[in-house]
Amino acid sequence: MKKQINVVGAAIVQDDKILCAQRGPGGSLPNMWEFPGGKIEKDETPIAALVREITEELECHVEVGEQIDVTSYEYDFGVVTLTTFYCELIDGTPQLTEHAEVRWIAPAELNELEWAPADIPAVEKIQAKYDV
């Protein structure tokens, strides 16, 4: 049985654009795009995990809002269950600490990026919300 990995992602919205993060070339899913976030630790709620991960990864603070989607995807390294939330940036400017690049992208342009498979359902729901 494959390892189960529970993760959270933040669709940070600012000025009708969404923050997208490109994974580095050295890890799993190299150079693919994702909503920033990470693993949910033992005894941690998804919202608490997301606030912690954004603080660690991007050195900024968010307020977590509405849940967008929960999706599971089987990768070669395990089954990832991703819960994605809309977030608002409340303090700081996103910094590159783990990602190769971050970009603010309009919802209509999200399909131009090569997304990690687990993130694609959330991308589609964001585009539907913005009538793209």
N, CA, C and O atoms as a Tinker XYZ file with bonds, in Angstrom:
   528  protein
     1  N      0.841000   -1.186000    0.000000    73     2
     2  CA     0.000000    0.000000    0.000000    64     1     3
     3  C      0.885000    1.247000    0.000000    63     2     4     5
     4  O      1.869000    1.325000    0.735000    81     3
     5  N      0.525000    2.197000   -0.817000    73     3     6
     6  CA     1.329000    3.416000   -0.934000    64     5     7
     7  C      1.122000    4.330000    0.267000    63     6     8     9
     8  O      0.075000    4.313000    0.915000    81     7
     9  N      2.133000    5.115000    0.541000    73     7    10
    10  CA     2.095000    6.076000    1.636000    64     9    11
    11  C      1.018000    7.130000    1.373000    63    10    12    13
    12  O      0.891000    7.628000    0.254000    81    11
    13  N      0.240000    7.470000    2.411000    73    11    14
    14  CA    -0.777000    8.510000    2.324000    64    13    15
    15  C     -0.171000    9.820000    2.838000    63    14    16    17
    16  O      0.353000    9.869000    3.951000    81    15
    17  N     -0.244000   10.872000    2.032000    73    15    18
    18  CA     0.337000   12.166000    2.389000    64    17    19
    19  C     -0.774000   13.215000    2.322000    63    18    20    21
    20  O     -1.340000   13.456000    1.256000    81    19
    21  N     -1.080000   13.833000    3.452000    73    19    22
    22  CA    -2.108000   14.868000    3.517000    64    21    23
    23  C     -1.457000   16.239000    3.478000    63    22    24    25
    24  O     -0.623000   16.564000    4.323000    81    23
    25  N     -1.842000   17.040000    2.494000    73    23    26
    26  CA    -1.230000   18.347000    2.307000    64    25    27
    27  C     -2.305000   19.410000    2.101000    63    26    28    29
    28  O     -3.463000   19.109000    1.814000    81    27
    29  N     -1.882000   20.660000    2.258000    73    27    30
    30  CA    -2.756000   21.810000    2.039000    64    29    31
    31  C     -2.092000   22.758000    1.055000    63    30    32    33
    32  O     -0.866000   22.816000    0.954000    81    31
    33  N     -2.926000   23.501000    0.329000    73    31    34
    34  CA    -2.421000   24.485000   -0.617000    64    33    35
    35  C     -3.199000   25.782000   -0.481000    63    34    36    37
    36  O     -4.381000   25.779000   -0.136000    81    35
    37  N     -2.518000   26.898000   -0.758000    73    35    38
    38  CA    -3.117000   28.224000   -0.637000    64    37    39
    39  C     -3.226000   28.885000   -1.999000    63    38    40    41
    40  O     -2.224000   29.107000   -2.678000    81    39
    41  N     -4.454000   29.195000   -2.390000    73    39    42
    42  CA    -4.677000   30.033000   -3.572000    64    41    43
    43  C     -4.795000   31.457000   -3.033000    63    42    44    45
    44  O     -5.886000   31.935000   -2.721000    81    43
    45  N     -3.638000   32.124000   -2.933000    73    43    46
    46  CA    -3.598000   33.468000   -2.363000    64    45    47
    47  C     -4.049000   34.455000   -3.440000    63    46    48    49
    48  O     -3.451000   34.542000   -4.512000    81    47
    49  N     -5.113000   35.195000   -3.134000    73    47    50
    50  CA    -5.711000   36.116000   -4.099000    64    49    51
    51  C     -5.349000   37.546000   -3.712000    63    50    52    53
    52  O     -5.491000   37.956000   -2.560000    81    51
    53  N     -4.879000   38.291000   -4.712000    73    51    54
    54  CA    -4.580000   39.716000   -4.517000    64    53    55
    55  C     -4.799000   40.416000   -5.852000    63    54    56    57
    56  O     -4.246000   40.002000   -6.871000    81    55
    57  N     -5.600000   41.474000   -5.849000    73    55    58
    58  CA    -5.880000   42.245000   -7.067000    64    57    59
    59  C     -6.351000   41.345000   -8.215000    63    58    60    61
    60  O     -5.919000   41.500000   -9.357000    81    59
    61  N     -7.243000   40.402000   -7.895000    73    59    62
    62  CA    -7.806000   39.463000   -8.877000    64    61    63
    63  C     -6.751000   38.596000   -9.560000    63    62    64    65
    64  O     -6.960000   38.129000  -10.679000    81    63
    65  N     -5.635000   38.385000   -8.897000    73    63    66
    66  CA    -4.622000   37.445000   -9.392000    64    65    67
    67  C     -4.344000   36.420000   -8.299000    63    66    68    69
    68  O     -4.568000   36.674000   -7.116000    81    67
    69  N     -3.853000   35.260000   -8.720000    73    67    70
    70  CA    -3.585000   34.142000   -7.817000    64    69    71
    71  C     -2.077000   33.893000   -7.769000    63    70    72    73
    72  O     -1.412000   33.859000   -8.804000    81    71
    73  N     -1.542000   33.718000   -6.550000    73    71    74
    74  CA    -0.118000   33.413000   -6.413000    64    73    75
    75  C      0.125000   31.946000   -6.755000    63    74    76    77
    76  O     -0.471000   31.053000   -6.152000    81    75
    77  N      0.995000   31.708000   -7.717000    73    75    78
    78  CA     1.366000   30.364000   -8.153000    64    77    79
    79  C      2.855000   30.172000   -7.890000    63    78    80    81
    80  O      3.646000   31.100000   -8.057000    81    79
    81  N      3.231000   28.966000   -7.481000    73    79    82
    82  CA     4.616000   28.695000   -7.110000    64    81    83
    83  C      5.167000   27.531000   -7.919000    63    82    84    85
    84  O      4.514000   26.498000   -8.066000    81    83
    85  N      6.380000   27.708000   -8.444000    73    83    86
    86  CA     7.023000   26.659000   -9.236000    64    85    87
    87  C      7.966000   25.859000   -8.346000    63    86    88    89
    88  O      8.825000   26.416000   -7.662000    81    87
    89  N      7.788000   24.549000   -8.369000    73    87    90
    90  CA     8.659000   23.655000   -7.596000    64    89    91
    91  C     10.076000   23.708000   -8.165000    63    90    92    93
    92  O     10.269000   23.953000   -9.356000    81    91
    93  N     11.051000   23.480000   -7.309000    73    91    94
    94  CA    12.436000   23.490000   -7.742000    64    93    95
    95  C     12.771000   22.294000   -8.621000    63    94    96    97
    96  O     12.001000   21.336000   -8.687000    81    95
    97  N     13.924000   22.344000   -9.301000    73    95    98
    98  CA    14.298000   21.267000  -10.224000    64    97    99
    99  C     14.779000   19.995000   -9.532000    63    98   100   101
   100  O     14.852000   18.947000  -10.174000    81    99
   101  N     15.109000   20.057000   -8.236000    73    99   102
   102  CA    15.736000   18.913000   -7.592000    64   101   103
   103  C     14.819000   17.956000   -6.859000    63   102   104   105
   104  O     15.235000   16.836000   -6.564000    81   103
   105  N     13.589000   18.342000   -6.550000    73   103   106
   106  CA    12.710000   17.493000   -5.750000    64   105   107
   107  C     11.735000   16.701000   -6.593000    63   106   108   109
   108  O     11.920000   16.525000   -7.798000    81   107
   109  N     10.681000   16.222000   -5.924000    73   107   110
   110  CA     9.636000   15.524000   -6.666000    64   109   111
   111  C      8.840000   16.544000   -7.479000    63   110   112   113
   112  O      8.747000   17.712000   -7.102000    81   111
   113  N      8.280000   16.102000   -8.572000    73   111   114
   114  CA     7.522000   16.955000   -9.487000    64   113   115
   115  C      8.317000   18.199000   -9.889000    63   114   116   117
   116  O      7.823000   19.318000   -9.751000    81   115
   117  N      9.546000   18.013000  -10.385000    73   115   118
   118  CA    10.421000   19.152000  -10.680000    64   117   119
   119  C      9.806000   20.123000  -11.685000    63   118   120   121
   120  O      9.246000   19.730000  -12.708000    81   119
   121  N      9.934000   21.404000  -11.353000    73   119   122
   122  CA     9.527000   22.531000  -12.208000    64   121   123
   123  C      8.025000   22.638000  -12.458000    63   122   124   125
   124  O      7.593000   23.484000  -13.241000    81   123
   125  N      7.230000   21.803000  -11.811000    73   123   126
   126  CA     5.783000   21.919000  -11.976000    64   125   127
   127  C      5.268000   23.029000  -11.056000    63   126   128   129
   128  O      5.912000   23.394000  -10.073000    81   127
   129  N      4.100000   23.551000  -11.401000    73   127   130
   130  CA     3.496000   24.639000  -10.639000    64   129   131
   131  C      2.489000   24.084000   -9.643000    63   130   132   133
   132  O      1.869000   23.045000   -9.874000    81   131
   133  N      2.336000   24.799000   -8.528000    73   131   134
   134  CA     1.433000   24.374000   -7.468000    64   133   135
   135  C      0.950000   25.602000   -6.709000    63   134   136   137
   136  O      1.469000   26.706000   -6.872000    81   135
   137  N     -0.059000   25.374000   -5.876000    73   135   138
   138  CA    -0.428000   26.381000   -4.901000    64   137   139
   139  C      0.465000   26.119000   -3.688000    63   138   140   141
   140  O      0.541000   24.983000   -3.219000    81   139
   141  N      1.141000   27.145000   -3.175000    73   139   142
   142  CA     2.076000   26.916000   -2.071000    64   141   143
   143  C      1.368000   26.342000   -0.850000    63   142   144   145
   144  O      0.187000   26.597000   -0.615000    81   143
   145  N      2.113000   25.569000   -0.089000    73   143   146
   146  CA     1.585000   24.926000    1.112000    64   145   147
   147  C      2.482000   23.773000    1.483000    63   146   148   149
   148  O      3.684000   23.809000    1.221000    81   147
   149  N      1.912000   22.749000    2.091000    73   147   150
   150  CA     2.738000   21.614000    2.471000    64   149   151
   151  C      1.988000   20.613000    3.326000    63   150   152   153
   152  O      0.759000   20.621000    3.393000    81   151
   153  N      2.750000   19.756000    3.975000    73   151   154
   154  CA     2.195000   18.643000    4.733000    64   153   155
   155  C      1.496000   19.108000    6.006000    63   154   156   157
   156  O      1.906000   20.064000    6.664000    81   155
   157  N      0.421000   18.383000    6.321000    73   155   158
   158  CA    -0.280000   18.581000    7.586000    64   157   159
   159  C      0.418000   17.702000    8.620000    63   158   160   161
   160  O      0.519000   16.488000    8.445000    81   159
   161  N      0.895000   18.314000    9.688000    73   159   162
   162  CA     1.584000   17.561000   10.745000    64   161   163
   163  C      0.562000   16.865000   11.643000    63   162   164   165
   164  O     -0.620000   17.209000   11.645000    81   163
   165  N      1.039000   15.878000   12.404000    73   163   166
   166  CA     0.183000   15.147000   13.343000    64   165   167
   167  C     -0.469000   16.137000   14.316000    63   166   168   169
   168  O      0.189000   17.047000   14.822000    81   167
   169  N     -1.760000   15.949000   14.570000    73   167   170
   170  CA    -2.541000   16.785000   15.489000    64   169   171
   171  C     -2.662000   18.241000   15.041000    63   170   172   173
   172  O     -2.895000   19.119000   15.871000    81   171
   173  N     -2.507000   18.510000   13.751000    73   171   174
   174  CA    -2.612000   19.868000   13.227000    64   173   175
   175  C     -3.848000   19.943000   12.323000    63   174   176   177
   176  O     -4.108000   19.017000   11.554000    81   175
   177  N     -4.599000   21.025000   12.412000    73   175   178
   178  CA    -5.737000   21.199000   11.507000    64   177   179
   179  C     -5.216000   21.653000   10.145000    63   178   180   181
   180  O     -4.118000   22.202000   10.054000    81   179
   181  N     -5.998000   21.427000    9.085000    73   179   182
   182  CA    -5.559000   21.909000    7.769000    64   181   183
   183  C     -5.300000   23.423000    7.744000    63   182   184   185
   184  O     -4.334000   23.875000    7.129000    81   183
   185  N     -6.148000   24.194000    8.400000    73   183   186
   186  CA    -5.965000   25.648000    8.394000    64   185   187
   187  C     -4.697000   26.040000    9.133000    63   186   188   189
   188  O     -3.938000   26.882000    8.653000    81   187
   189  N     -4.453000   25.439000   10.300000    73   187   190
   190  CA    -3.224000   25.738000   11.048000    64   189   191
   191  C     -1.994000   25.330000   10.241000    63   190   192   193
   192  O     -0.986000   26.037000   10.246000    81   191
   193  N     -2.072000   24.197000    9.548000    73   191   194
   194  CA    -0.953000   23.738000    8.719000    64   193   195
   195  C     -0.675000   24.740000    7.602000    63   194   196   197
   196  O      0.481000   25.038000    7.301000    81   195
   197  N     -1.728000   25.251000    6.998000    73   195   198
   198  CA    -1.548000   26.178000    5.885000    64   197   199
   199  C     -0.928000   27.491000    6.348000    63   198   200   201
   200  O     -0.026000   28.015000    5.695000    81   199
   201  N     -1.396000   28.017000    7.450000    73   199   202
   202  CA    -0.812000   29.248000    7.996000    64   201   203
   203  C      0.673000   29.031000    8.295000    63   202   204   205
   204  O      1.503000   29.877000    7.962000    81   203
   205  N      1.007000   27.901000    8.921000    73   203   206
   206  CA     2.403000   27.590000    9.251000    64   205   207
   207  C      3.241000   27.439000    7.988000    63   206   208   209
   208  O      4.323000   28.016000    7.887000    81   207
   209  N      2.749000   26.669000    7.029000    73   207   210
   210  CA     3.517000   26.420000    5.806000    64   209   211
   211  C      3.779000   27.709000    5.017000    63   210   212   213
   212  O      4.884000   27.901000    4.509000    81   211
   213  N      2.798000   28.579000    4.910000    73   211   214
   214  CA     2.992000   29.826000    4.163000    64   213   215
   215  C      4.007000   30.712000    4.884000    63   214   216   217
   216  O      4.831000   31.367000    4.246000    81   215
   217  N      3.942000   30.728000    6.209000    73   215   218
   218  CA     4.936000   31.488000    6.980000    64   217   219
   219  C      6.334000   30.936000    6.731000    63   218   220   221
   220  O      7.275000   31.705000    6.535000    81   219
   221  N      6.483000   29.599000    6.737000    73   219   222
   222  CA     7.790000   28.970000    6.529000    64   221   223
   223  C      8.277000   29.115000    5.090000    63   222   224   225
   224  O      9.433000   29.473000    4.863000    81   223
   225  N      7.408000   28.840000    4.116000    73   223   226
   226  CA     7.820000   28.797000    2.705000    64   225   227
   227  C      7.961000   30.167000    2.061000    63   226   228   229
   228  O      8.871000   30.392000    1.263000    81   227
   229  N      7.065000   31.078000    2.404000    73   227   230
   230  CA     7.024000   32.364000    1.700000    64   229   231
   231  C      7.344000   33.565000    2.594000    63   230   232   233
   232  O      7.413000   34.700000    2.121000    81   231
   233  N      7.540000   33.303000    3.899000    73   231   234
   234  CA     7.872000   34.350000    4.867000    64   233   235
   235  C      6.848000   35.485000    4.852000    63   234   236   237
   236  O      7.200000   36.662000    4.927000    81   235
   237  N      5.573000   35.104000    4.752000    73   235   238
   238  CA     4.489000   36.079000    4.841000    64   237   239
   239  C      3.326000   35.415000    5.583000    63   238   240   241
   240  O      3.377000   34.230000    5.913000    81   239
   241  N      2.293000   36.192000    5.833000    73   239   242
   242  CA     1.162000   35.702000    6.621000    64   241   243
   243  C     -0.125000   35.829000    5.820000    63   242   244   245
   244  O     -0.354000   36.812000    5.116000    81   243
   245  N     -0.960000   34.792000    5.952000    73   243   246
   246  CA    -2.230000   34.775000    5.235000    64   245   247
   247  C     -3.376000   34.539000    6.205000    63   246   248   249
   248  O     -3.208000   34.001000    7.299000    81   247
   249  N     -4.546000   34.968000    5.752000    73   247   250
   250  CA    -5.783000   34.597000    6.415000    64   249   251
   251  C     -6.455000   33.570000    5.513000    63   250   252   253
   252  O     -6.674000   33.815000    4.327000    81   251
   253  N     -6.778000   32.419000    6.092000    73   251   254
   254  CA    -7.361000   31.326000    5.314000    64   253   255
   255  C     -8.863000   31.536000    5.210000    63   254   256   257
   256  O     -9.544000   31.798000    6.201000    81   255
   257  N     -9.364000   31.412000    3.978000    73   255   258
   258  CA   -10.789000   31.596000    3.718000    64   257   259
   259  C    -11.466000   30.315000    3.296000    63   258   260   261
   260  O    -11.221000   29.250000    3.863000    81   259
   261  N    -12.314000   30.427000    2.305000    73   259   262
   262  CA   -13.156000   29.342000    1.817000    64   261   263
   263  C    -12.334000   28.186000    1.232000    63   262   264   265
   264  O    -11.340000   28.401000    0.537000    81   263
   265  N    -12.770000   26.966000    1.528000    73   263   266
   266  CA   -12.148000   25.785000    0.929000    64   265   267
   267  C    -12.567000   25.694000   -0.535000    63   266   268   269
   268  O    -13.740000   25.857000   -0.870000    81   267
   269  N    -11.591000   25.431000   -1.397000    73   267   270
   270  CA   -11.858000   25.313000   -2.828000    64   269   271
   271  C    -12.146000   23.873000   -3.209000    63   270   272   273
   272  O    -13.130000   23.590000   -3.892000    81   271
   273  N    -11.278000   22.950000   -2.761000    73   271   274
   274  CA   -11.383000   21.577000   -3.225000    64   273   275
   275  C    -10.577000   20.648000   -2.323000    63   274   276   277
   276  O     -9.637000   21.067000   -1.649000    81   275
   277  N    -10.969000   19.384000   -2.328000    73   275   278
   278  CA   -10.169000   18.299000   -1.754000    64   277   279
   279  C    -10.029000   17.270000   -2.860000    63   278   280   281
   280  O    -11.021000   16.800000   -3.417000    81   279
   281  N     -8.788000   16.926000   -3.173000    73   279   282
   282  CA    -8.561000   15.956000   -4.237000    64   281   283
   283  C     -7.449000   14.999000   -3.834000    63   282   284   285
   284  O     -6.533000   15.369000   -3.099000    81   283
   285  N     -7.537000   13.770000   -4.321000    73   283   286
   286  CA    -6.471000   12.788000   -4.095000    64   285   287
   287  C     -5.878000   12.420000   -5.445000    63   286   288   289
   288  O     -6.584000   12.283000   -6.444000    81   287
   289  N     -4.550000   12.264000   -5.443000    73   287   290
   290  CA    -3.858000   11.879000   -6.672000    64   289   291
   291  C     -2.762000   10.895000   -6.309000    63   290   292   293
   292  O     -2.004000   11.116000   -5.365000    81   291
   293  N     -2.681000    9.804000   -7.067000    73   291   294
   294  CA    -1.659000    8.788000   -6.805000    64   293   295
   295  C     -0.425000    9.067000   -7.648000    63   294   296   297
   296  O     -0.445000    8.946000   -8.873000    81   295
   297  N      0.641000    9.440000   -6.970000    73   295   298
   298  CA     1.951000    9.625000   -7.596000    64   297   299
   299  C      2.767000    8.358000   -7.366000    63   298   300   301
   300  O      2.325000    7.456000   -6.655000    81   299
   301  N      3.947000    8.285000   -7.958000    73   299   302
   302  CA     4.800000    7.109000   -7.734000    64   301   303
   303  C      5.310000    7.044000   -6.296000    63   302   304   305
   304  O      5.649000    5.960000   -5.821000    81   303
   305  N      5.374000    8.175000   -5.590000    73   303   306
   306  CA     5.908000    8.207000   -4.224000    64   305   307
   307  C      4.822000    8.078000   -3.162000    63   306   308   309
   308  O      5.141000    7.959000   -1.979000    81   307
   309  N      3.550000    8.097000   -3.549000    73   307   310
   310  CA     2.470000    7.961000   -2.582000    64   309   311
   311  C      1.191000    8.608000   -3.084000    63   310   312   313
   312  O      1.149000    9.184000   -4.171000    81   311
   313  N      0.147000    8.499000   -2.266000    73   311   314
   314  CA    -1.137000    9.101000   -2.586000    64   313   315
   315  C     -1.241000   10.423000   -1.829000    63   314   316   317
   316  O     -1.225000   10.450000   -0.599000    81   315
   317  N     -1.347000   11.510000   -2.577000    73   315   318
   318  CA    -1.444000   12.844000   -1.994000    64   317   319
   319  C     -2.913000   13.249000   -1.949000    63   318   320   321
   320  O     -3.606000   13.220000   -2.966000    81   319
   321  N     -3.378000   13.624000   -0.766000    73   319   322
   322  CA    -4.698000   14.231000   -0.620000    64   321   323
   323  C     -4.463000   15.708000   -0.330000    63   322   324   325
   324  O     -3.911000   16.078000    0.707000    81   323
   325  N     -4.894000   16.539000   -1.271000    73   323   326
   326  CA    -4.645000   17.981000   -1.219000    64   325   327
   327  C     -5.945000   18.724000   -0.932000    63   326   328   329
   328  O     -6.933000   18.570000   -1.650000    81   327
   329  N     -5.930000   19.530000    0.128000    73   327   330
   330  CA    -7.037000   20.427000    0.435000    64   329   331
   331  C     -6.560000   21.837000    0.125000    63   330   332   333
   332  O     -5.580000   22.310000    0.702000    81   331
   333  N     -7.258000   22.508000   -0.790000    73   331   334
   334  CA    -6.865000   23.842000   -1.238000    64   333   335
   335  C     -7.874000   24.865000   -0.737000    63   334   336   337
   336  O     -9.084000   24.644000   -0.785000    81   335
   337  N     -7.349000   25.996000   -0.254000    73   335   338
   338  CA    -8.178000   27.071000    0.279000    64   337   339
   339  C     -7.841000   28.385000   -0.419000    63   338   340   341
   340  O     -6.704000   28.608000   -0.834000    81   339
   341  N     -8.851000   29.254000   -0.542000    73   339   342
   342  CA    -8.564000   30.643000   -0.889000    64   341   343
   343  C     -7.932000   31.291000    0.332000    63   342   344   345
   344  O     -8.326000   31.007000    1.463000    81   343
   345  N     -6.950000   32.162000    0.108000    73   343   346
   346  CA    -6.303000   32.880000    1.196000    64   345   347
   347  C     -6.117000   34.335000    0.800000    63   346   348   349
   348  O     -6.076000   34.687000   -0.378000    81   347
   349  N     -6.007000   35.166000    1.829000    73   347   350
   350  CA    -5.717000   36.579000    1.621000    64   349   351
   351  C     -4.376000   36.893000    2.265000    63   350   352   353
   352  O     -4.124000   36.509000    3.407000    81   351
   353  N     -3.523000   37.585000    1.539000    73   351   354
   354  CA    -2.227000   38.008000    2.065000    64   353   355
   355  C     -2.475000   39.151000    3.042000    63   354   356   357
   356  O     -3.025000   40.184000    2.661000    81   355
   357  N     -2.068000   38.973000    4.310000    73   355   358
   358  CA    -2.325000   40.018000    5.297000    64   357   359
   359  C     -1.052000   40.707000    5.776000    63   358   360   361
   360  O     -1.116000   41.783000    6.371000    81   359
   361  N      0.107000   40.094000    5.518000    73   359   362
   362  CA     1.352000   40.732000    5.949000    64   361   363
   363  C      2.523000   40.122000    5.186000    63   362   364   365
   364  O      2.626000   38.903000    5.049000    81   363
   365  N      3.405000   40.994000    4.691000    73   363   366
   366  CA     4.623000   40.534000    4.040000    64   365   367
   367  C      4.472000   40.410000    2.534000    63   366   368   369
   368  O      3.383000   40.536000    1.974000    81   367
   369  N      5.615000   40.156000    1.901000    73   367   370
   370  CA     5.694000   39.928000    0.470000    64   369   371
   371  C      6.276000   38.536000    0.273000    63   370   372   373
   372  O      7.312000   38.226000    0.860000    81   371
   373  N      5.642000   37.683000   -0.538000    73   371   374
   374  CA     6.162000   36.314000   -0.718000    64   373   375
   375  C      7.643000   36.303000   -1.134000    63   374   376   377
   376  O      8.057000   36.998000   -2.062000    81   375
   377  N      8.421000   35.489000   -0.410000    73   375   378
   378  CA     9.853000   35.332000   -0.657000    64   377   379
   379  C     10.126000   33.920000   -1.166000    63   378   380   381
   380  O      9.412000   32.979000   -0.818000    81   379
   381  N     11.147000   33.781000   -1.978000    73   379   382
   382  CA    11.538000   32.454000   -2.466000    64   381   383
   383  C     12.452000   31.796000   -1.437000    63   382   384   385
   384  O     13.600000   32.208000   -1.267000    81   383
   385  N     11.947000   30.779000   -0.755000    73   383   386
   386  CA    12.793000   30.002000    0.152000    64   385   387
   387  C     12.870000   28.547000   -0.294000    63   386   388   389
   388  O     13.890000   27.890000   -0.089000    81   387
   389  N     11.799000   28.038000   -0.905000    73   387   390
   390  CA    11.769000   26.647000   -1.367000    64   389   391
   391  C     11.452000   26.531000   -2.848000    63   390   392   393
   392  O     11.842000   25.556000   -3.490000    81   391
   393  N     10.759000   27.501000   -3.390000    73   391   394
   394  CA    10.329000   27.430000   -4.779000    64   393   395
   395  C     11.337000   28.092000   -5.712000    63   394   396   397
   396  O     12.120000   28.946000   -5.298000    81   395
   397  N     11.302000   27.681000   -6.986000    73   395   398
   398  CA    12.176000   28.273000   -7.990000    64   397   399
   399  C     11.669000   29.647000   -8.407000    63   398   400   401
   400  O     12.452000   30.535000   -8.741000    81   399
   401  N     10.324000   29.813000   -8.381000    73   399   402
   402  CA     9.720000   31.068000   -8.841000    64   401   403
   403  C      8.308000   31.159000   -8.285000    63   402   404   405
   404  O      7.655000   30.141000   -8.056000    81   403
   405  N      7.840000   32.384000   -8.071000    73   403   406
   406  CA     6.419000   32.621000   -7.809000    64   405   407
   407  C      5.941000   33.689000   -8.771000    63   406   408   409
   408  O      6.691000   34.589000   -9.147000    81   407
   409  N      4.666000   33.576000   -9.170000    73   407   410
   410  CA     4.067000   34.551000  -10.084000    64   409   411
   411  C      2.631000   34.823000   -9.658000    63   410   412   413
   412  O      1.935000   33.932000   -9.171000    81   411
   413  N      2.201000   36.061000   -9.846000    73   411   414
   414  CA     0.789000   36.418000   -9.700000    64   413   415
   415  C      0.166000   36.257000  -11.082000    63   414   416   417
   416  O      0.569000   36.922000  -12.036000    81   415
   417  N     -0.826000   35.365000  -11.181000    73   415   418
   418  CA    -1.410000   35.001000  -12.472000    64   417   419
   419  C     -2.926000   35.255000  -12.440000    63   418   420   421
   420  O     -3.601000   34.922000  -11.466000    81   419
   421  N     -3.439000   35.845000  -13.509000    73   419   422
   422  CA    -4.881000   36.013000  -13.649000    64   421   423
   423  C     -5.522000   34.637000  -13.831000    63   422   424   425
   424  O     -4.927000   33.763000  -14.462000    81   423
   425  N     -6.731000   34.430000  -13.286000    73   423   426
   426  CA    -7.380000   33.121000  -13.434000    64   425   427
   427  C     -7.466000   32.639000  -14.878000    63   426   428   429
   428  O     -7.338000   31.440000  -15.129000    81   427
   429  N     -7.678000   33.531000  -15.821000    73   427   430
   430  CA    -7.789000   33.134000  -17.234000    64   429   431
   431  C     -6.482000   32.569000  -17.777000    63   430   432   433
   432  O     -6.491000   31.861000  -18.784000    81   431
   433  N     -5.354000   32.871000  -17.125000    73   431   434
   434  CA    -4.042000   32.431000  -17.616000    64   433   435
   435  C     -3.473000   31.234000  -16.859000    63   434   436   437
   436  O     -2.365000   30.786000  -17.153000    81   435
   437  N     -4.218000   30.717000  -15.894000    73   435   438
   438  CA    -3.696000   29.607000  -15.084000    64   437   439
   439  C     -3.360000   28.386000  -15.929000    63   438   440   441
   440  O     -2.414000   27.667000  -15.609000    81   439
   441  N     -4.102000   28.136000  -16.991000    73   439   442
   442  CA    -3.846000   26.958000  -17.836000    64   441   443
   443  C     -2.540000   27.046000  -18.604000    63   442   444   445
   444  O     -2.105000   26.049000  -19.181000    81   443
   445  N     -1.901000   28.207000  -18.628000    73   443   446
   446  CA    -0.627000   28.356000  -19.336000    64   445   447
   447  C      0.535000   27.726000  -18.573000    63   446   448   449
   448  O      1.618000   27.550000  -19.130000    81   447
   449  N      0.315000   27.384000  -17.295000    73   447   450
   450  CA     1.364000   26.772000  -16.474000    64   449   451
   451  C      1.212000   25.256000  -16.472000    63   450   452   453
   452  O      0.113000   24.735000  -16.662000    81   451
   453  N      2.328000   24.546000  -16.255000    73   451   454
   454  CA     2.294000   23.091000  -16.130000    64   453   455
   455  C      2.096000   22.747000  -14.655000    63   454   456   457
   456  O      3.042000   22.786000  -13.868000    81   455
   457  N      0.861000   22.409000  -14.291000    73   455   458
   458  CA     0.470000   22.191000  -12.899000    64   457   459
   459  C      0.769000   20.765000  -12.440000    63   458   460   461
   460  O      0.691000   19.816000  -13.221000    81   459
   461  N      1.114000   20.633000  -11.151000    73   459   462
   462  CA     1.171000   19.313000  -10.531000    64   461   463
   463  C     -0.236000   18.715000  -10.624000    63   462   464   465
   464  O     -1.212000   19.429000  -10.397000    81   463
   465  N     -0.364000   17.433000  -10.949000    73   463   466
   466  CA    -1.686000   16.846000  -11.177000    64   465   467
   467  C     -2.689000   17.051000  -10.044000    63   466   468   469
   468  O     -3.871000   17.272000  -10.308000    81   467
   469  N     -2.248000   16.984000   -8.796000    73   467   470
   470  CA    -3.187000   17.136000   -7.673000    64   469   471
   471  C     -3.791000   18.535000   -7.614000    63   470   472   473
   472  O     -4.869000   18.710000   -7.045000    81   471
   473  N     -3.121000   19.538000   -8.188000    73   471   474
   474  CA    -3.606000   20.914000   -8.146000    64   473   475
   475  C     -4.607000   21.237000   -9.261000    63   474   476   477
   476  O     -5.312000   22.243000   -9.175000    81   475
   477  N     -4.681000   20.415000  -10.289000    73   475   478
   478  CA    -5.504000   20.739000  -11.463000    64   477   479
   479  C     -6.995000   20.902000  -11.133000    63   478   480   481
   480  O     -7.615000   21.834000  -11.646000    81   479
   481  N     -7.602000   20.037000  -10.300000    73   479   482
   482  CA    -9.023000   20.264000   -9.983000    64   481   483
   483  C     -9.276000   21.626000   -9.316000    63   482   484   485
   484  O    -10.292000   22.264000   -9.596000    81   483
   485  N     -8.383000   22.071000   -8.453000    73   483   486
   486  CA    -8.551000   23.387000   -7.818000    64   485   487
   487  C     -8.407000   24.500000   -8.853000    63   486   488   489
   488  O     -9.146000   25.483000   -8.808000    81   487
   489  N     -7.468000   24.357000   -9.780000    73   487   490
   490  CA    -7.315000   25.341000  -10.866000    64   489   491
   491  C     -8.634000   25.457000  -11.627000    63   490   492   493
   492  O     -9.096000   26.562000  -11.910000    81   491
   493  N     -9.238000   24.311000  -11.957000    73   491   494
   494  CA   -10.493000   24.317000  -12.707000    64   493   495
   495  C    -11.615000   24.985000  -11.923000    63   494   496   497
   496  O    -12.421000   25.710000  -12.507000    81   495
   497  N    -11.684000   24.757000  -10.608000    73   495   498
   498  CA   -12.731000   25.383000   -9.787000    64   497   499
   499  C    -12.510000   26.888000   -9.666000    63   498   500   501
   500  O    -13.472000   27.655000   -9.663000    81   499
   501  N    -11.256000   27.313000   -9.567000    73   499   502
   502  CA   -10.964000   28.754000   -9.529000    64   501   503
   503  C    -11.405000   29.399000  -10.832000    63   502   504   505
   504  O    -12.041000   30.453000  -10.824000    81   503
   505  N    -11.071000   28.773000  -11.941000    73   503   506
   506  CA   -11.458000   29.337000  -13.231000    64   505   507
   507  C    -12.976000   29.393000  -13.383000    63   506   508   509
   508  O    -13.505000   30.348000  -13.951000    81   507
   509  N    -13.678000   28.381000  -12.882000    73   507   510
   510  CA   -15.142000   28.386000  -12.949000    64   509   511
   511  C    -15.717000   29.519000  -12.113000    63   510   512   513
   512  O    -16.684000   30.164000  -12.518000    81   511
   513  N    -15.126000   29.762000  -10.946000    73   511   514
   514  CA   -15.602000   30.848000  -10.078000    64   513   515
   515  C    -15.426000   32.206000  -10.764000    63   514   516   517
   516  O    -16.271000   33.090000  -10.622000    81   515
   517  N    -14.340000   32.367000  -11.499000    73   515   518
   518  CA   -14.059000   33.628000  -12.174000    64   517   519
   519  C    -14.611000   33.655000  -13.611000    63   518   520   521
   520  O    -14.272000   34.537000  -14.400000    81   519
   521  N    -15.472000   32.666000  -13.934000    73   519   522
   522  CA   -16.098000   32.576000  -15.254000    64   521   523
   523  C    -15.101000   32.572000  -16.391000    63   522   524   525
   524  O    -15.276000   33.277000  -17.385000    81   523
   525  N    -14.042000   31.770000  -16.243000    73   523   526
   526  CA   -13.008000   31.684000  -17.290000    64   525   527
   527  C    -13.324000   30.519000  -18.190000    63   526   528
   528  O    -12.588000   30.257000  -19.141000    81   527
